[in-house]
């Protein structure tokens, strides 16, 4: 997440696209809300979602990212 924050600081005025390919768990309580917050700030976020079934609350977060 630190690398993403550094990238955001450098590119915040351009509102660019961000493609995230990560092996993050759906239970990660910081990573997915962090990406969602970037989306609220005008960044277009494209992220991988693990192939496992998502719990209902995580599915809603994933749908907002999409």
N, C-alpha and C positions, 0 to 999 in steps of 0.2 A: 504494500500500500504506500510505502514511503516513495518508491519510484514513481508511482502514479501521481502522487501529490506534487513531486518535483516537475513532472511533465505538465500537470495542470497549471502550475504557476507560470511556466514558460509559455503556455498556449492559451491562457484564459481569455484573451481578447478575441481570438479567432473562432471560438465555439466549435472546435473540430470534432471529428469522430474518434472514438476510442474503441479498439478491438481488444478484448481481454480473453486470453486463452489461459486458463488456470485450473488446477486440480483442487478447487476449494470445496469444502464440504458444505452441504445445505444447512448444517447446524451452525456454521460460522456466523456468529452474532455481530460481527463487525464488517466483514468483507462485502456482503450483499447490500446491506443498508448504506454502506459507503458509496458503492457504485450507484445506487438509487439516488443518493444525494447529489452526485455529479450530474445525473440526468435532470434533476430539478433545477440545476444551475445552467442548463442549456447545452450540455454535452450530449452527443448522440452515442450511447453506450451499446456495444454489441458484446455479449458475454456468453461463454459456454455454460451450460447447465448439465450437471452430472446425469448419467443415464438412469439413476435410481428413481423410484417414486418419491415425489415431494410431499411433505405434509401440507395440509390445507393452507396454513399461514405462509409457508414458503412458496407455495404455488402462486399466491396472490402477489407476492413480492416479485417473483420471476415474471409474471404476466405484466407487471408495471414496467419492468426493464425492457420487455419486448415491445 
